[in-house]
């Protein structure tokens, strides 16, 4: 309901993504993340806290693709005259879809933070990792995350027109960028301070490389997440605070492109899972061979 603001006061032409491309990207994202969930459930070796957090991220990606798919179907039905944009039922449906969008965004953010915490404990408390991050604690963390995200998504969707709601919602992105910077600095300091100790312990060298690989994977996740979600969140800010400014309206003319980027995130994440995790990649191969 914010994509059509101020298009009549700007010379920028609205960029429209073909519906075929839109639905293809959404379907691919849903299928890929569903494969990740099935792979983790089927392989008992993947029943670890890290992979459960990855499943949480996969669910968030699926919700993002599903949200954009439902929104596009809603717009098509409105254009065909089956739904009225200002009706009571349509308003409730729009609020429900907005809540799904916010749930997807918050779920992705907190899932990434949970993965980051897991990697941090693995690197800095390697010997006590299995005592600190147990499977039960991981499930409790996920339950708290999704309960909080569900409640927040409903509250934000109901009060989305208040500036006090929009600002805290969007400030999460600079916090994530700050977290990435801290992650790089911390890993660099770790590598320098423990280089000699690691060299004296042959068995720890492989373990440390594995942990650093997990940290690099996390950094890739965060970078992809910011690149795919930041343009859409910027669109929300501009639509809220400068809807009648020609420059803001010009940026908002690429609304469909920003929405497609969200769904591209759902496609890229499973590829990162498969590329960075040999165990998960092996499970995918076994699943495909069995299906054939």
Buried (B, 14 or more C-beta within 10 A) or exposed (E): BEBEBBBEEBEBEBEEBEEEEBBEBBEBBBBBBBBBBEBBEEBEEBEBBBBBBBBBBBBBBBBBBBBBBBBBBBBEBBEEEEBEEEEEEBEEBBBBBBBBBBBBBBBBBBBBBBBBBBBBBBBEEBEEBEEEBEEEEBEEBBEEBBEEBBEBBBEBBEEBEEEEBBEEBBEBBEEBEEBBEEBEEBBEEBEEEBEEEBEEEEEBEEBBEEBBEBBBBBBBBBEBBBEBBBBBBBBBBBBBEBBEBEEBBBBBBBBBBBBBBBBBBBBBBBEBBBEBBEBBEBBBEEBEEEEE
